[in-house]
Amino acid sequence: MLLLDYQNVLIQSLLTERFSDAPPVSIDQVASDFDGVTFHLSTPESKTKILISIHVKCFKELVQYGAQEVLEREYGPYIVSPEPGYDFSVQIDLENLPAEEEARSDLIMKLALLKRNAMAAPFERAFDEFNKLAEEASQYTSESAPAGIQEGGEVMAIHYREEEAIYIKANFDRVTVIFSTVFREETDRIFGKVFLQEFVDARRRVLTLQNAPQVLFRNDPPLELAGVPGIKGAGEGEVSYVTFVLFPRHLTPQRRYENISHIQTFRDYFHYHIKASKAYIHTRMRKRTADFLQVLNRARPENEDRERKTASGRTFRVQA
């Protein structure tokens, strides 16, 4: 199966070309990413200063969960006032790039990960909240822990698509990540259940996968979303819910970065492979139909009677 890149490949390739001491050129390019995210790369001031701007539908929600702090941490010296129509902008001066090749490559990758870093804010907050709750819970037994520790933190909702959202909730023993996803067709729902069932079965069969997060799939809202505004109940539309349960072994500082990157791309990965599977099955069906037609054509008698006409208009039959 294809694993999607975390970074925007177009930004990565364009900056790699510009950082390679090539002659400066004017740039005015709009790039689209998954989930309706839009990038704008331009040189409004001079050819040596590249402005990179990003627009995210849920940016205001991300800011509530610490996105501004994360972006300042990652892009501090490059941040400029946001371009009109966009949420966040950075500017790179080609005449003031790092001298080392490795540092340039790291800067290119960091800029290509602009969307990933913005979306990482609520996950980082949930992981930090888990550490805090786990430390507080260690002072009590499971029966004597205060209600606030047992209930966990708030549910952070990120409405990153028109009808879909990511919900993140930290508890003292886990972090739960819930994706609401819309299946427009019943066949998509069936394919989705098959994929997710394979996630569950593979985790049981393969020993090396038993440390993977637990995956649950249901059509009614999970209990973690009780009381969250805007949640539709069972049978109220085409929304289904995919739940990932991240345990303490997934939340260590060493694994935090990769796990945040992996889980962000789940929705795109999931729907991409549903569409790829449908395309593959349609290809097989067309090939099978072509094979059947070929068999039928071969089944025709070779010596068919054919009707001919004479010059006077009379007809007679001849054999091939």
Secondary structure as GFF3:
##gff-version 3
##sequence-region A 1 320
A	DSSP	alpha_helix	9	18	.	.	.	ID=ss1
A	DSSP	beta_strand	28	32	.	.	.	ID=ss2
A	DSSP	three_ten_helix	34	36	.	.	.	ID=ss3
A	DSSP	beta_strand	38	42	.	.	.	ID=ss4
A	DSSP	beta_strand	49	55	.	.	.	ID=ss5
A	DSSP	alpha_helix	59	64	.	.	.	ID=ss6
A	DSSP	alpha_helix	67	75	.	.	.	ID=ss7
A	DSSP	three_ten_helix	76	78	.	.	.	ID=ss8
A	DSSP	beta_strand	79	80	.	.	.	ID=ss9
A	DSSP	beta_strand	88	93	.	.	.	ID=ss10
A	DSSP	three_ten_helix	94	96	.	.	.	ID=ss11
A	DSSP	alpha_helix	101	112	.	.	.	ID=ss12
A	DSSP	alpha_helix	114	119	.	.	.	ID=ss13
A	DSSP	alpha_helix	121	137	.	.	.	ID=ss14
A	DSSP	alpha_helix	147	151	.	.	.	ID=ss15
A	DSSP	beta_strand	156	158	.	.	.	ID=ss16
A	DSSP	beta_strand	165	170	.	.	.	ID=ss17
A	DSSP	beta_strand	175	182	.	.	.	ID=ss18
A	DSSP	alpha_helix	186	205	.	.	.	ID=ss19
A	DSSP	three_ten_helix	207	209	.	.	.	ID=ss20
A	DSSP	beta_strand	214	218	.	.	.	ID=ss21
A	DSSP	three_ten_helix	223	225	.	.	.	ID=ss22
A	DSSP	beta_strand	239	246	.	.	.	ID=ss23
A	DSSP	three_ten_helix	248	250	.	.	.	ID=ss24
A	DSSP	alpha_helix	253	264	.	.	.	ID=ss25
A	DSSP	alpha_helix	266	298	.	.	.	ID=ss26
A	DSSP	beta_strand	305	309	.	.	.	ID=ss27
A	DSSP	beta_strand	315	319	.	.	.	ID=ss28
###
